[in-house]
Amino acid sequence: MPKQEYPLTHLQNYLPVGAAALVLDLLQHYKVHLTITRERKTVLGDYRHAHNNAAHRISVNGNLNKYAFLITLIHELGHLVTFLEYGNRVNAHGREWKLVYKMLLLQFLELAIFPQDVLLALQSSLHNLPASSCADEGLMRILRRYDKKIEGMLLVEELPDGALFALDDGKIFKKGKRLRKRFQCTEVKTGKLYLFSPVYEVKKVS
């Protein structure tokens, strides 16, 4: 099963020390049904608003390190609070969401629970919040320092030009030139071109 249900008190195993009390307060206040999922490559978390008497639902990938898990959870709580205030009348990651997310994030920054490098990256991003932590390449690089290291796994930007790399589905690509914010890479089997984020994690092929 891809999803696992946990009692709220078990959440502290996924959070930085000192964060659990505030997280639990927010989840209980907004009556959130939280699900911890296995890794999803396309999203770190998501939010589904309450309907038909069901609770608000948030899911977060359980493979994230504690700092990435908390930041993703705050991001999704931002969507929940924005929905409560504005419904579907505003853009998902528009000005209103950014203000709410910033308000929530500042509450956790006051707890002094983040290491200095993560704290500085978060403080820097507050001036121009991206649509997701995945889109904040500087923050992603910092957060990756706290991941469990897997042999052979590298960011696309760490590979030399022309290097081969594989995705989880077995497809193999050759790294090409950088085009503004993305690297143009060629799928070896088909010759098709794809764009990859510099901070996308892949497996180097010898």
N, C-alpha and C positions, 0 to 999 in steps of 0.2 A: 504494500500500500504506500502511495507517495506521501500521504498526509498522516501526521500523528497529532493526537490531542494530548495536551499536558495540563495538569493543574497549574493555576497561575503562580503558585509558590515555586514551581520548578523552573520558572523563567529566569531566576537568578543565575542559573547555570549558563545562560546565553548572553548575560549582560555584564558590563563592567561593574566592579565592586562599587557600591554606593548608588547605583542607578535603580535598583529594583523597587524601592518604596515609591518613588515618583511614577515609575512606569505602571505599577499596580494601581495607584490612585487614578491615573488617567484612563486606564482600561476599564476600571470599575465605574468611574464617573460617566464615561461615554457608553457603557454597556457593550463593550467590544468582545466579539468571539474571535479569539486569536488562534490561528493555525500555523504550526511550524512545518514547513514542507522540505522535501529534498531539493537538491540544486536544480534551478531553472536557468538556462543560459540567457534567455531573453529578458527576464525580469528578476529583480532581487526581492520584490514584495509587491502586493497589490491590495486594493481596498474595494469592497462592495458595500454600498449603502443599505441601510435597513429597509425592508419592504415586507408587506404581508405579515406584520407582527414579528418578523425575524430580527435578530440582532445585527448591528453593524459587524462586518466580517473583514478582518485583516489577515493576510498571510505573509510570512517572511521566510526566506530560505534558511534552513537550519545549518547549512555548511558555512555560513559567514562567520568571520571572527567577531568577537564581542563588540568591538567598536562599530564595525560595519553593520552588524545586526541592529544595534541601537539606532544608528543614524537612519537606516532603512525604516525601522518602526516609526520613528519620529516623522519621517517623510509621509508615511501612510496615514498617521494620525492627523497630519496637516490636511490631507484630502478629506478626512472625516469631518473635522471642524469646519472646513471651508464649505462642505456640502450642507452642514447644519445651518450655516449662516446665509448661504447664497443659493442653495439648491443646484440646479444645472444651468444657472444663468451666467456663469463665468467660465473662462477657459480653465482647463484642468491644471495647468501650471502657470496661470496668469498672475497678475499683480496681487490679487486677493490671497491666492494660495501661498505665494512667497511671503506675504506679511504674516500669515498664520504660522507657517513653517518656521520662520525666523523667531516668532514669539515662543513657540514650543522649544526650539533648539536653545534659545537663551536660558531657559529654565534649567536645562541640563548642563550648560556651560558653567553655570553658577555653582554646580556641585563639585567641580574640580575632579572629575572622574576620567578625563581623557589625558593621555600622555602629551607632552609638550608639542611634539610634531603634529599630532592629529588636531590638537587645540588650535595651533596656529593656522593650519589648513582650513579648519572650520570658520575661524574668525575672518580669514581672508575671503572665503566664499560668501559670507553674509552680505557683502557689498553688491554681489551680482549672482544671486542664487540660480544654479542651473536647474533644468527640469528633473534631473535625478543625480544621485551621487555617481552613477556610471558616467554621466556627461561631464563631471568635474574631474578632469584627468589628473590634476595635481593632487586632489584628495584621494583618488583611486591609487595613485602611486604610493602615497603615504600609508593608506590602509593595508595595502598588500604586504607591508613589512610585518604585519601581525598575523598573516595567514600561515597555516601549516605548509611547509615547503614540500613540493612534490618534484622529484627528480625529473628533469627534462622539460618542465613547464616553464615557459618564458612569455613575456609580453612581446607583442609583434614588434614594437620599437627596439627591443633588445636583440632581435635577430639581425645578423649581417645581411646586406643586400644580396638577393639571389638565393637565400637559404630556403630549404623546404620545411614546411610545418604541416601538422595534421590537426583536424578537429575531432571531436568526440565521435562523430558519425563516420569517421574513417576517410573523409575526403582530404586530399593532399594539395597544398598550394605552394606556389613559389612567390616569395616576397619581392615586390617591385618598388617603384619609386613612390615618394610621398607626394600626394596632391593636397595641398593645403593642410587639412586636419586629419586626413586618412591616408593609409597606404594602399596603393593599387596592387593587388595580388592576383596571380593567375592560377586557376584550378588546373592541375597538371593533366587530368584525364580528359577534360572537355575543352581547355583553352579559354574558357570564359573568364572575364575579368570581374573581380569583386573588390569592394572597398572595406578595409578593416580599420577599426579604431587602434591607435598606437598602444592603448592599454588593454587590448583584448588578449586574454591568456590562451596560449596554444602550446602544443607539444612539438618540440623540434625533432625533425626527422634526420637521422644520420645519413 
